[in-house]
Amino acid sequence: MAWWKKDRALLDLTPVEYGQLTDAQANALKELIQAREDRRARYARLGMMCSTLCFVVVTGGYIFLVMEGHNKAALILLGTNVLTFLGRFIKARL
């Protein structure tokens, strides 16, 4: 079995194997699957919060630089981040 599939070995049961489990084992397996999904959701929410914070910081920095008269620096700050965001968004969708 490949190393990246070892953590899924317990979760990949056939219907026959699942039917042979006792109620306690079946409940424990359901709780294990639920905990795994909760962990994934937690990491997804954390990533969304970090990206939102980065967006707010970059936008605030852009506005500050424009107000202080540093238009070229503001354009570089916003332009590189927008292009990076678009590039990663497109890669994620492909």
Secondary structure in CASP SS format (residue, H / E / C, confidence):
PFRMAT SS
TARGET T0000
AUTHOR 0000-0000-0000
METHOD secondary structure of the structure
MODEL  1
M C 1.00
A C 1.00
W H 1.00
W H 1.00
K H 1.00
K H 1.00
D H 1.00
R H 1.00
A C 1.00
L C 1.00
L C 1.00
D C 1.00
L C 1.00
T C 1.00
P H 1.00
V H 1.00
E H 1.00
Y H 1.00
G H 1.00
Q C 1.00
L C 1.00
T C 1.00
D H 1.00
A H 1.00
Q H 1.00
A H 1.00
N H 1.00
A H 1.00
L H 1.00
K H 1.00
E H 1.00
L H 1.00
I H 1.00
Q H 1.00
A H 1.00
R H 1.00
E H 1.00
D H 1.00
R H 1.00
R H 1.00
A H 1.00
R H 1.00
Y H 1.00
A H 1.00
R H 1.00
L H 1.00
G H 1.00
M H 1.00
M H 1.00
C H 1.00
S H 1.00
T H 1.00
L H 1.00
C H 1.00
F H 1.00
V H 1.00
V H 1.00
V H 1.00
T H 1.00
G H 1.00
G H 1.00
Y H 1.00
I H 1.00
F H 1.00
L H 1.00
V H 1.00
M H 1.00
E C 1.00
G C 1.00
H C 1.00
N H 1.00
K H 1.00
A H 1.00
A H 1.00
L H 1.00
I H 1.00
L H 1.00
L H 1.00
G H 1.00
T H 1.00
N H 1.00
V H 1.00
L H 1.00
T H 1.00
F H 1.00
L H 1.00
G H 1.00
R H 1.00
F H 1.00
I H 1.00
K H 1.00
A H 1.00
R H 1.00
L C 1.00
END
